[in-house]
Amino acid sequence: RPQSTQYGTCSLRKMSVMEALELLDQLVDESDPDVDFPNSYHAYQTAEGIRRAHPDKDWFHLVGLLHDLGKVLALFGEPQ
């Protein structure tokens, strides 16, 4: 079953961005298994780093915050 068919309607589960960020903290990221801090910190650190480097690009700050949210799918059986 194609991913767009399964997830395209966004009807399996609804959550806020903050809920998704909190869910990321339950994930052990295969690309960084030895990290000792929650995954949400990475999102905040990325957004803050972009904000410092590009204070005039608020859309870019948001992209930094959201860039790993798709990883929550691993908590629902999708491969990382």
N, CA, C and O atoms as a CHARMM CRD file, in Angstrom:
* protein
*
  320
    1    1 ARG  N      0.84700  -1.17900   0.00000 PROA 1      0.00000
    2    1 ARG  CA     0.00000   0.00000   0.00000 PROA 1      0.00000
    3    1 ARG  C      0.89300   1.24300   0.00000 PROA 1      0.00000
    4    1 ARG  O      1.73300   1.38400   0.88900 PROA 1      0.00000
    5    2 PRO  N      0.73700   2.13200  -0.95500 PROA 2      0.00000
    6    2 PRO  CA     1.60500   3.32200  -1.03000 PROA 2      0.00000
    7    2 PRO  C      1.44500   4.21700   0.20100 PROA 2      0.00000
    8    2 PRO  O      0.36500   4.32900   0.78100 PROA 2      0.00000
    9    3 GLN  N      2.54800   4.84200   0.57400 PROA 3      0.00000
   10    3 GLN  CA     2.53600   5.73500   1.73300 PROA 3      0.00000
   11    3 GLN  C      1.51400   6.85000   1.57700 PROA 3      0.00000
   12    3 GLN  O      0.85700   7.22800   2.54700 PROA 3      0.00000
   13    4 SER  N      1.37400   7.37600   0.37200 PROA 4      0.00000
   14    4 SER  CA     0.41600   8.47500   0.16900 PROA 4      0.00000
   15    4 SER  C     -1.01800   8.01300   0.42800 PROA 4      0.00000
   16    4 SER  O     -1.84500   8.78800   0.90700 PROA 4      0.00000
   17    5 THR  N     -1.30900   6.76200   0.11400 PROA 5      0.00000
   18    5 THR  CA    -2.64500   6.21900   0.39100 PROA 5      0.00000
   19    5 THR  C     -2.84800   6.04200   1.88700 PROA 5      0.00000
   20    5 THR  O     -3.90600   6.37100   2.42200 PROA 5      0.00000
   21    6 GLN  N     -1.83100   5.52100   2.55500 PROA 6      0.00000
   22    6 GLN  CA    -1.94200   5.24900   3.98000 PROA 6      0.00000
   23    6 GLN  C     -1.94300   6.51900   4.82500 PROA 6      0.00000
   24    6 GLN  O     -2.72300   6.62800   5.77100 PROA 6      0.00000
   25    7 TYR  N     -1.08700   7.47100   4.49800 PROA 7      0.00000
   26    7 TYR  CA    -0.92100   8.65200   5.35100 PROA 7      0.00000
   27    7 TYR  C     -1.45100   9.94900   4.74300 PROA 7      0.00000
   28    7 TYR  O     -1.56800  10.95500   5.44300 PROA 7      0.00000
   29    8 GLY  N     -1.76700   9.93700   3.47200 PROA 8      0.00000
   30    8 GLY  CA    -2.16700  11.15600   2.76800 PROA 8      0.00000
   31    8 GLY  C     -3.39200  11.85300   3.32800 PROA 8      0.00000
   32    8 GLY  O     -3.50400  13.07500   3.22700 PROA 8      0.00000
   33    9 THR  N     -4.30200  11.11200   3.91000 PROA 9      0.00000
   34    9 THR  CA    -5.51300  11.72900   4.44800 PROA 9      0.00000
   35    9 THR  C     -5.31200  12.28700   5.85300 PROA 9      0.00000
   36    9 THR  O     -6.17500  12.99400   6.37400 PROA 9      0.00000
   37   10 CYS  N     -4.17800  11.96900   6.46200 PROA 10     0.00000
   38   10 CYS  CA    -3.87200  12.43000   7.82900 PROA 10     0.00000
   39   10 CYS  C     -4.98400  12.06000   8.80500 PROA 10     0.00000
   40   10 CYS  O     -5.30800  12.83200   9.70700 PROA 10     0.00000
   41   11 SER  N     -5.56300  10.88600   8.62100 PROA 11     0.00000
   42   11 SER  CA    -6.69800  10.49300   9.44900 PROA 11     0.00000
   43   11 SER  C     -6.36900   9.39300  10.46500 PROA 11     0.00000
   44   11 SER  O     -7.23300   9.01100  11.25500 PROA 11     0.00000
   45   12 LEU  N     -5.14700   8.88700  10.45500 PROA 12     0.00000
   46   12 LEU  CA    -4.80500   7.81300  11.38800 PROA 12     0.00000
   47   12 LEU  C     -4.68300   8.32500  12.82000 PROA 12     0.00000
   48   12 LEU  O     -5.11600   7.66500  13.76500 PROA 12     0.00000
   49   13 ARG  N     -4.10100   9.48400  12.96900 PROA 13     0.00000
   50   13 ARG  CA    -3.94300  10.08300  14.28900 PROA 13     0.00000
   51   13 ARG  C     -3.72500  11.57300  14.11200 PROA 13     0.00000
   52   13 ARG  O     -2.97100  11.99900  13.23700 PROA 13     0.00000
   53   14 LYS  N     -4.37600  12.35300  14.93200 PROA 14     0.00000
   54   14 LYS  CA    -4.18300  13.79500  14.89300 PROA 14     0.00000
   55   14 LYS  C     -3.47100  14.21100  16.16100 PROA 14     0.00000
   56   14 LYS  O     -3.78100  13.73000  17.25100 PROA 14     0.00000
   57   15 MET  N     -2.50800  15.11500  16.00800 PROA 15     0.00000
   58   15 MET  CA    -1.77800  15.62700  17.16200 PROA 15     0.00000
   59   15 MET  C     -1.24400  17.00700  16.81900 PROA 15     0.00000
   60   15 MET  O     -1.09100  17.36100  15.65000 PROA 15     0.00000
   61   16 SER  N     -0.97100  17.75600  17.83100 PROA 16     0.00000
   62   16 SER  CA    -0.37900  19.07700  17.62200 PROA 16     0.00000
   63   16 SER  C      1.11400  18.91000  17.35600 PROA 16     0.00000
   64   16 SER  O      1.67500  17.83400  17.56600 PROA 16     0.00000
   65   17 VAL  N      1.74300  19.96600  16.90000 PROA 17     0.00000
   66   17 VAL  CA     3.19000  19.94700  16.69200 PROA 17     0.00000
   67   17 VAL  C      3.89700  19.66400  18.01300 PROA 17     0.00000
   68   17 VAL  O      4.85900  18.89600  18.05000 PROA 17     0.00000
   69   18 MET  N      3.43300  20.27200  19.08400 PROA 18     0.00000
   70   18 MET  CA     4.06300  20.05600  20.38500 PROA 18     0.00000
   71   18 MET  C      3.92700  18.59200  20.82100 PROA 18     0.00000
   72   18 MET  O      4.86500  18.02400  21.38200 PROA 18     0.00000
   73   19 GLU  N      2.76900  17.98300  20.56500 PROA 19     0.00000
   74   19 GLU  CA     2.59800  16.56200  20.88600 PROA 19     0.00000
   75   19 GLU  C      3.56400  15.70000  20.06900 PROA 19     0.00000
   76   19 GLU  O      4.14100  14.74400  20.58700 PROA 19     0.00000
   77   20 ALA  N      3.73300  16.04000  18.79900 PROA 20     0.00000
   78   20 ALA  CA     4.66300  15.29000  17.94700 PROA 20     0.00000
   79   20 ALA  C      6.09800  15.45900  18.44200 PROA 20     0.00000
   80   20 ALA  O      6.86100  14.49400  18.46400 PROA 20     0.00000
   81   21 LEU  N      6.47300  16.68100  18.84100 PROA 21     0.00000
   82   21 LEU  CA     7.81300  16.89500  19.38700 PROA 21     0.00000
   83   21 LEU  C      8.02300  16.07200  20.65800 PROA 21     0.00000
   84   21 LEU  O      9.09700  15.50800  20.86600 PROA 21     0.00000
   85   22 GLU  N      7.00000  16.00500  21.50200 PROA 22     0.00000
   86   22 GLU  CA     7.10400  15.20000  22.71700 PROA 22     0.00000
   87   22 GLU  C      7.22700  13.71500  22.38300 PROA 22     0.00000
   88   22 GLU  O      7.96400  12.99000  23.05100 PROA 22     0.00000
   89   23 LEU  N      6.51400  13.26100  21.35900 PROA 23     0.00000
   90   23 LEU  CA     6.61900  11.85600  20.94000 PROA 23     0.00000
   91   23 LEU  C      8.03100  11.52400  20.45600 PROA 23     0.00000
   92   23 LEU  O      8.51500  10.41100  20.66300 PROA 23     0.00000
   93   24 LEU  N      8.68400  12.48200  19.81500 PROA 24     0.00000
   94   24 LEU  CA    10.05500  12.24600  19.34800 PROA 24     0.00000
   95   24 LEU  C     10.96900  11.83200  20.49400 PROA 24     0.00000
   96   24 LEU  O     11.93500  11.09600  20.29300 PROA 24     0.00000
   97   25 ASP  N     10.65900  12.31000  21.70000 PROA 25     0.00000
   98   25 ASP  CA    11.50200  11.98200  22.85300 PROA 25     0.00000
   99   25 ASP  C     11.42800  10.50400  23.22200 PROA 25     0.00000
  100   25 ASP  O     12.28100  10.02000  23.96600 PROA 25     0.00000
  101   26 GLN  N     10.44500   9.78600  22.72800 PROA 26     0.00000
  102   26 GLN  CA    10.32500   8.34700  22.98500 PROA 26     0.00000
  103   26 GLN  C     11.13000   7.51800  21.98100 PROA 26     0.00000
  104   26 GLN  O     11.29000   6.31000  22.15600 PROA 26     0.00000
  105   27 LEU  N     11.62400   8.15500  20.95700 PROA 27     0.00000
  106   27 LEU  CA    12.31200   7.47000  19.86100 PROA 27     0.00000
  107   27 LEU  C     13.81300   7.41600  20.10600 PROA 27     0.00000
  108   27 LEU  O     14.42700   8.41900  20.46800 PROA 27     0.00000
  109   28 VAL  N     14.39700   6.24400  19.90700 PROA 28     0.00000
  110   28 VAL  CA    15.85000   6.12600  19.85300 PROA 28     0.00000
  111   28 VAL  C     16.20900   6.20700  18.37500 PROA 28     0.00000
  112   28 VAL  O     15.95100   5.28100  17.60600 PROA 28     0.00000
  113   29 ASP  N     16.79500   7.30600  18.00200 PROA 29     0.00000
  114   29 ASP  CA    17.10900   7.56300  16.59700 PROA 29     0.00000
  115   29 ASP  C     18.27600   6.68000  16.16700 PROA 29     0.00000
  116   29 ASP  O     19.35600   6.75300  16.75400 PROA 29     0.00000
  117   30 GLU  N     18.07100   5.85000  15.14900 PROA 30     0.00000
  118   30 GLU  CA    19.11400   4.94700  14.65700 PROA 30     0.00000
  119   30 GLU  C     20.34900   5.69900  14.17600 PROA 30     0.00000
  120   30 GLU  O     21.45600   5.16200  14.21600 PROA 30     0.00000
  121   31 SER  N     20.16800   6.92500  13.72500 PROA 31     0.00000
  122   31 SER  CA    21.30300   7.69500  13.22200 PROA 31     0.00000
  123   31 SER  C     22.11300   8.32500  14.35500 PROA 31     0.00000
  124   31 SER  O     23.22600   8.79700  14.12500 PROA 31     0.00000
  125   32 ASP  N     21.57400   8.33900  15.56500 PROA 32     0.00000
  126   32 ASP  CA    22.24400   8.93800  16.71900 PROA 32     0.00000
  127   32 ASP  C     21.87100   8.20000  18.00300 PROA 32     0.00000
  128   32 ASP  O     21.31500   8.81800  18.91100 PROA 32     0.00000
  129   33 PRO  N     22.15500   6.90900  18.11000 PROA 33     0.00000
  130   33 PRO  CA    21.66500   6.13300  19.25500 PROA 33     0.00000
  131   33 PRO  C     22.32100   6.47900  20.58800 PROA 33     0.00000
  132   33 PRO  O     21.77100   6.14300  21.63800 PROA 33     0.00000
  133   34 ASP  N     23.48100   7.14100  20.58000 PROA 34     0.00000
  134   34 ASP  CA    24.21600   7.41900  21.81500 PROA 34     0.00000
  135   34 ASP  C     23.93000   8.79000  22.40700 PROA 34     0.00000
  136   34 ASP  O     24.58300   9.19000  23.37100 PROA 34     0.00000
  137   35 VAL  N     22.98500   9.50400  21.86000 PROA 35     0.00000
  138   35 VAL  CA    22.68300  10.84500  22.35200 PROA 35     0.00000
  139   35 VAL  C     21.97900  10.73600  23.70100 PROA 35     0.00000
  140   35 VAL  O     21.04900   9.94700  23.86600 PROA 35     0.00000
  141   36 ASP  N     22.43400  11.53900  24.66300 PROA 36     0.00000
  142   36 ASP  CA    21.89700  11.46900  26.02100 PROA 36     0.00000
  143   36 ASP  C     20.80200  12.48400  26.31600 PROA 36     0.00000
  144   36 ASP  O     20.37800  12.60800  27.46500 PROA 36     0.00000
  145   37 PHE  N     20.33600  13.20800  25.31600 PROA 37     0.00000
  146   37 PHE  CA    19.27600  14.18300  25.55500 PROA 37     0.00000
  147   37 PHE  C     18.11000  13.90200  24.62100 PROA 37     0.00000
  148   37 PHE  O     18.29700  13.29200  23.56700 PROA 37     0.00000
  149   38 PRO  N     16.90900  14.33800  24.99100 PROA 38     0.00000
  150   38 PRO  CA    15.71200  14.03800  24.18400 PROA 38     0.00000
  151   38 PRO  C     15.81600  14.58900  22.75700 PROA 38     0.00000
  152   38 PRO  O     16.44700  15.61800  22.51600 PROA 38     0.00000
  153   39 ASN  N     15.18600  13.88200  21.82800 PROA 39     0.00000
  154   39 ASN  CA    15.20300  14.29300  20.42000 PROA 39     0.00000
  155   39 ASN  C     14.59300  15.67400  20.20300 PROA 39     0.00000
  156   39 ASN  O     14.99500  16.38600  19.28300 PROA 39     0.00000
  157   40 SER  N     13.63300  16.06000  21.03100 PROA 40     0.00000
  158   40 SER  CA    13.02600  17.38500  20.85800 PROA 40     0.00000
  159   40 SER  C     14.07000  18.48200  21.04700 PROA 40     0.00000
  160   40 SER  O     13.95500  19.54300  20.43400 PROA 40     0.00000
  161   41 TYR  N     15.09300  18.25000  21.88700 PROA 41     0.00000
  162   41 TYR  CA    16.14100  19.25900  22.08100 PROA 41     0.00000
  163   41 TYR  C     16.83700  19.56000  20.76600 PROA 41     0.00000
  164   41 TYR  O     17.17800  20.70900  20.48300 PROA 41     0.00000
  165   42 HSD  N     17.04600  18.52800  19.96800 PROA 42     0.00000
  166   42 HSD  CA    17.68700  18.73300  18.66700 PROA 42     0.00000
  167   42 HSD  C     16.85800  19.68000  17.80400 PROA 42     0.00000
  168   42 HSD  O     17.40800  20.54600  17.12400 PROA 42     0.00000
  169   43 ALA  N     15.53700  19.51500  17.83100 PROA 43     0.00000
  170   43 ALA  CA    14.66200  20.39300  17.05600 PROA 43     0.00000
  171   43 ALA  C     14.77500  21.83400  17.54100 PROA 43     0.00000
  172   43 ALA  O     14.87700  22.76000  16.73600 PROA 43     0.00000
  173   44 TYR  N     14.75500  22.01700  18.85500 PROA 44     0.00000
  174   44 TYR  CA    14.88300  23.37100  19.41300 PROA 44     0.00000
  175   44 TYR  C     16.25800  23.96300  19.13500 PROA 44     0.00000
  176   44 TYR  O     16.37100  25.14400  18.80800 PROA 44     0.00000
  177   45 GLN  N     17.30200  23.15300  19.26400 PROA 45     0.00000
  178   45 GLN  CA    18.65600  23.63800  18.99300 PROA 45     0.00000
  179   45 GLN  C     18.81400  24.04600  17.53100 PROA 45     0.00000
  180   45 GLN  O     19.44200  25.05800  17.22100 PROA 45     0.00000
  181   46 THR  N     18.24200  23.25300  16.64600 PROA 46     0.00000
  182   46 THR  CA    18.31600  23.57000  15.22100 PROA 46     0.00000
  183   46 THR  C     17.59800  24.87300  14.92300 PROA 46     0.00000
  184   46 THR  O     18.13400  25.74000  14.23300 PROA 46     0.00000
  185   47 ALA  N     16.38600  25.01000  15.44300 PROA 47     0.00000
  186   47 ALA  CA    15.61800  26.24000  15.21600 PROA 47     0.00000
  187   47 ALA  C     16.34300  27.44900  15.79000 PROA 47     0.00000
  188   47 ALA  O     16.38500  28.50200  15.15600 PROA 47     0.00000
  189   48 GLU  N     16.90600  27.31200  16.96700 PROA 48     0.00000
  190   48 GLU  CA    17.62000  28.43600  17.59500 PROA 48     0.00000
  191   48 GLU  C     18.88300  28.79300  16.82600 PROA 48     0.00000
  192   48 GLU  O     19.19800  29.97200  16.66100 PROA 48     0.00000
  193   49 GLY  N     19.60500  27.78900  16.35600 PROA 49     0.00000
  194   49 GLY  CA    20.79200  28.05600  15.55300 PROA 49     0.00000
  195   49 GLY  C     20.45300  28.79300  14.26700 PROA 49     0.00000
  196   49 GLY  O     21.16500  29.71300  13.86400 PROA 49     0.00000
  197   50 ILE  N     19.38200  28.39100  13.63600 PROA 50     0.00000
  198   50 ILE  CA    18.93900  29.07100  12.40900 PROA 50     0.00000
  199   50 ILE  C     18.49000  30.49000  12.73000 PROA 50     0.00000
  200   50 ILE  O     18.76500  31.41700  11.96900 PROA 50     0.00000
  201   51 ARG  N     17.79300  30.66500  13.86300 PROA 51     0.00000
  202   51 ARG  CA    17.33100  32.00400  14.24100 PROA 51     0.00000
  203   51 ARG  C     18.51700  32.95200  14.44500 PROA 51     0.00000
  204   51 ARG  O     18.48000  34.10800  14.02400 PROA 51     0.00000
  205   52 ARG  N     19.57500  32.44200  15.10100 PROA 52     0.00000
  206   52 ARG  CA    20.76000  33.28600  15.31300 PROA 52     0.00000
  207   52 ARG  C     21.44300  33.62400  13.99600 PROA 52     0.00000
  208   52 ARG  O     21.89000  34.75300  13.79300 PROA 52     0.00000
  209   53 ALA  N     21.52100  32.64700  13.10400 PROA 53     0.00000
  210   53 ALA  CA    22.21700  32.85900  11.83100 PROA 53     0.00000
  211   53 ALA  C     21.38700  33.65400  10.82700 PROA 53     0.00000
  212   53 ALA  O     21.93300  34.38100   9.99700 PROA 53     0.00000
  213   54 HSD  N     20.05700  33.50900  10.90800 PROA 54     0.00000
  214   54 HSD  CA    19.15600  34.14500   9.93500 PROA 54     0.00000
  215   54 HSD  C     17.96200  34.76600  10.67400 PROA 54     0.00000
  216   54 HSD  O     16.83700  34.28700  10.53000 PROA 54     0.00000
  217   55 PRO  N     18.19100  35.81900  11.45700 PROA 55     0.00000
  218   55 PRO  CA    17.10300  36.38200  12.27200 PROA 55     0.00000
  219   55 PRO  C     15.92600  36.92500  11.46400 PROA 55     0.00000
  220   55 PRO  O     14.83000  37.08200  12.00300 PROA 55     0.00000
  221   56 ASP  N     16.13300  37.20700  10.21100 PROA 56     0.00000
  222   56 ASP  CA    15.08500  37.79600   9.37600 PROA 56     0.00000
  223   56 ASP  C     14.22300  36.76000   8.65300 PROA 56     0.00000
  224   56 ASP  O     13.29000  37.12800   7.93900 PROA 56     0.00000
  225   57 LYS  N     14.52000  35.47800   8.82600 PROA 57     0.00000
  226   57 LYS  CA    13.80600  34.42500   8.08300 PROA 57     0.00000
  227   57 LYS  C     13.00600  33.54500   9.04400 PROA 57     0.00000
  228   57 LYS  O     13.41000  32.42300   9.35100 PROA 57     0.00000
  229   58 ASP  N     11.86500  34.06500   9.51700 PROA 58     0.00000
  230   58 ASP  CA    11.07500  33.31400  10.49400 PROA 58     0.00000
  231   58 ASP  C     10.57800  31.98700   9.94100 PROA 58     0.00000
  232   58 ASP  O     10.41400  31.03700  10.70600 PROA 58     0.00000
  233   59 TRP  N     10.33600  31.89200   8.65600 PROA 59     0.00000
  234   59 TRP  CA     9.90500  30.63300   8.05600 PROA 59     0.00000
  235   59 TRP  C     10.99700  29.57400   8.20600 PROA 59     0.00000
  236   59 TRP  O     10.70300  28.39100   8.37600 PROA 59     0.00000
  237   60 PHE  N     12.26200  30.00700   8.14100 PROA 60     0.00000
  238   60 PHE  CA    13.39800  29.10000   8.24400 PROA 60     0.00000
  239   60 PHE  C     13.52400  28.58100   9.68000 PROA 60     0.00000
  240   60 PHE  O     13.89600  27.42500   9.88100 PROA 60     0.00000
  241   61 HSD  N     13.22400  29.40900  10.67000 PROA 61     0.00000
  242   61 HSD  CA    13.23700  28.98500  12.07700 PROA 61     0.00000
  243   61 HSD  C     12.24300  27.83400  12.26200 PROA 61     0.00000
  244   61 HSD  O     12.53800  26.83500  12.91800 PROA 61     0.00000
  245   62 LEU  N     11.06300  28.00200  11.66900 PROA 62     0.00000
  246   62 LEU  CA    10.01800  26.98100  11.76900 PROA 62     0.00000
  247   62 LEU  C     10.45300  25.68200  11.10000 PROA 62     0.00000
  248   62 LEU  O     10.22500  24.60200  11.64300 PROA 62     0.00000
  249   63 VAL  N     11.07100  25.77500   9.93800 PROA 63     0.00000
  250   63 VAL  CA    11.55800  24.57700   9.24400 PROA 63     0.00000
  251   63 VAL  C     12.56700  23.84100  10.12800 PROA 63     0.00000
  252   63 VAL  O     12.54800  22.61200  10.19600 PROA 63     0.00000
  253   64 GLY  N     13.44200  24.57900  10.80000 PROA 64     0.00000
  254   64 GLY  CA    14.40600  23.95600  11.70300 PROA 64     0.00000
  255   64 GLY  C     13.72600  23.19400  12.82200 PROA 64     0.00000
  256   64 GLY  O     14.17300  22.11300  13.20600 PROA 64     0.00000
  257   65 LEU  N     12.64600  23.75500  13.34500 PROA 65     0.00000
  258   65 LEU  CA    11.91300  23.09400  14.42300 PROA 65     0.00000
  259   65 LEU  C     11.22500  21.82400  13.93500 PROA 65     0.00000
  260   65 LEU  O     11.18500  20.82300  14.65000 PROA 65     0.00000
  261   66 LEU  N     10.69000  21.86400  12.73200 PROA 66     0.00000
  262   66 LEU  CA     9.85800  20.77100  12.21800 PROA 66     0.00000
  263   66 LEU  C     10.62300  19.70000  11.43900 PROA 66     0.00000
  264   66 LEU  O     10.04300  18.66400  11.11100 PROA 66     0.00000
  265   67 HSD  N     11.87500  19.91000  11.14200 PROA 67     0.00000
  266   67 HSD  CA    12.56700  19.07700  10.15100 PROA 67     0.00000
  267   67 HSD  C     12.59500  17.58600  10.47300 PROA 67     0.00000
  268   67 HSD  O     12.70300  16.78700   9.54300 PROA 67     0.00000
  269   68 ASP  N     12.50600  17.17000  11.71400 PROA 68     0.00000
  270   68 ASP  CA    12.56800  15.74200  12.04800 PROA 68     0.00000
  271   68 ASP  C     11.22000  15.15800  12.47500 PROA 68     0.00000
  272   68 ASP  O     11.16800  14.00300  12.89900 PROA 68     0.00000
  273   69 LEU  N     10.14900  15.90800  12.37700 PROA 69     0.00000
  274   69 LEU  CA     8.86700  15.41200  12.88800 PROA 69     0.00000
  275   69 LEU  C      8.40400  14.12300  12.22000 PROA 69     0.00000
  276   69 LEU  O      7.69700  13.32800  12.83900 PROA 69     0.00000
  277   70 GLY  N      8.78700  13.90700  10.98000 PROA 70     0.00000
  278   70 GLY  CA     8.39600  12.68100  10.28700 PROA 70     0.00000
  279   70 GLY  C      8.92300  11.42100  10.96000 PROA 70     0.00000
  280   70 GLY  O      8.40800  10.32600  10.73400 PROA 70     0.00000
  281   71 LYS  N      9.95000  11.58100  11.78500 PROA 71     0.00000
  282   71 LYS  CA    10.51200  10.42000  12.47800 PROA 71     0.00000
  283   71 LYS  C      9.53000   9.79600  13.46000 PROA 71     0.00000
  284   71 LYS  O      9.72700   8.65400  13.87400 PROA 71     0.00000
  285   72 VAL  N      8.47900  10.51200  13.84200 PROA 72     0.00000
  286   72 VAL  CA     7.49000   9.92000  14.75700 PROA 72     0.00000
  287   72 VAL  C      6.83400   8.69900  14.12400 PROA 72     0.00000
  288   72 VAL  O      6.31500   7.84300  14.84000 PROA 72     0.00000
  289   73 LEU  N      6.84800   8.60200  12.80000 PROA 73     0.00000
  290   73 LEU  CA     6.26200   7.44500  12.12300 PROA 73     0.00000
  291   73 LEU  C      6.95200   6.14200  12.54200 PROA 73     0.00000
  292   73 LEU  O      6.33800   5.07500  12.49900 PROA 73     0.00000
  293   74 ALA  N      8.20400   6.22300  12.94000 PROA 74     0.00000
  294   74 ALA  CA     8.90800   5.02400  13.40700 PROA 74     0.00000
  295   74 ALA  C      8.24800   4.45300  14.65600 PROA 74     0.00000
  296   74 ALA  O      8.33300   3.25200  14.91000 PROA 74     0.00000
  297   75 LEU  N      7.59300   5.30300  15.43300 PROA 75     0.00000
  298   75 LEU  CA     6.89200   4.84100  16.63100 PROA 75     0.00000
  299   75 LEU  C      5.60200   4.10500  16.27500 PROA 75     0.00000
  300   75 LEU  O      4.98400   3.47600  17.13500 PROA 75     0.00000
  301   76 PHE  N      5.20000   4.18300  15.01300 PROA 76     0.00000
  302   76 PHE  CA     3.97600   3.52600  14.54300 PROA 76     0.00000
  303   76 PHE  C      4.28500   2.43800  13.52100 PROA 76     0.00000
  304   76 PHE  O      3.43100   2.06600  12.71700 PROA 76     0.00000
  305   77 GLY  N      5.53200   1.92700  13.56300 PROA 77     0.00000
  306   77 GLY  CA     5.87200   0.77300  12.74800 PROA 77     0.00000
  307   77 GLY  C      6.58700   1.04300  11.44500 PROA 77     0.00000
  308   77 GLY  O      6.93200   0.10000  10.73200 PROA 77     0.00000
  309   78 GLU  N      6.81900   2.28400  11.11100 PROA 78     0.00000
  310   78 GLU  CA     7.54600   2.59700   9.87800 PROA 78     0.00000
  311   78 GLU  C      9.05200   2.49300  10.14100 PROA 78     0.00000
  312   78 GLU  O      9.50200   2.76800  11.25300 PROA 78     0.00000
  313   79 PRO  N      9.82700   2.10200   9.13900 PROA 79     0.00000
  314   79 PRO  CA    11.27400   2.04800   9.33000 PROA 79     0.00000
  315   79 PRO  C     11.84800   3.45300   9.43500 PROA 79     0.00000
  316   79 PRO  O     11.29100   4.41700   8.91100 PROA 79     0.00000
  317   80 GLN  N     12.97800   3.53900  10.12800 PROA 80     0.00000
  318   80 GLN  CA    13.65200   4.84400  10.21200 PROA 80     0.00000
  319   80 GLN  C     14.34600   5.08200   8.92800 PROA 80     0.00000
  320   80 GLN  O     14.98700   6.11900   8.75500 PROA 80     0.00000
